Amino acid sequence: MFEICSKCHVNECLRDQFIQNITQLVYTSREEGGCISYELFHDLENVSIYFILEVWRNEACANSHLKSINCIKYMKKIGKTLNKEVEINKFEKSI
């Protein structure tokens, strides 16, 4: 399995717009081949921080998703609602 954790710092004034776009990204990404899990979480101490946790069958599936028209389209929209660039970390299970 291959996992991605993306940290999003959302502009508080644009949070509704962010939620609308990220919801569409989550639901459409779950339908992509190789997607095991695609979830959105929010930080309990800072309402402007959200995390997208993705689990893919392998790195090729994850890379295909990141290059998909769907992902690119929504990330452009989401990018307009953020205070910072999305922090993306990629992981493979070690044990």
C-alpha positions, -999 to +999 in steps of 0.1 A: +000+000+000+010+036-007-003+065+014-005+102+010-012+128+037-019+163+025-021+192+049-043+222+039-042+256+056-076+270+047-084+307+046-112+310+073-133+333+050-132+307+022-138+276+043-173+269+028-158+271-007-130+247+004-154+222+019-176+222-013-146+216-036-128+191-013-160+171-009-162+167-047-126+157-048-130+131-021-161+114-035-148+113-071-113+101-060-129+072-041-142+059-074-107+058-091-090+025-097-066+015-070-081+038-043-084+019-010-094+049+011-097+087+007-107+106+038-108+142+050-101+152+086-099+185+104-076+196+132-094+198+165-073+227+178-072+248+146-104+248+125-084+261+095-063+230+091-075+200+072-058+167+063-065+145+033-055+109+040-053+087+010-045+050+007-037+035-027-030+000-039+005+012-050+025+042-059+015+040-096-022+043-087-014+073-065+007+090-092-021+083-117-046+100-094-023+131-088-020+135-126-058+129-133-079+157-147-102+153-117-075+159-092-059+188-111-093+205-116-102+204-079-067+212-066-068+244-087-101+254-071-089+243-036-057+262-040-076+295-042-090+289-007-057+282+010-033+304+030-003+282+021+007+257-005-006+222+003+020+201+022+021+166+006+038+137+023+040+102+007+044+070+027+049+033+023+042+009+051+075-004+066+062-032+088 
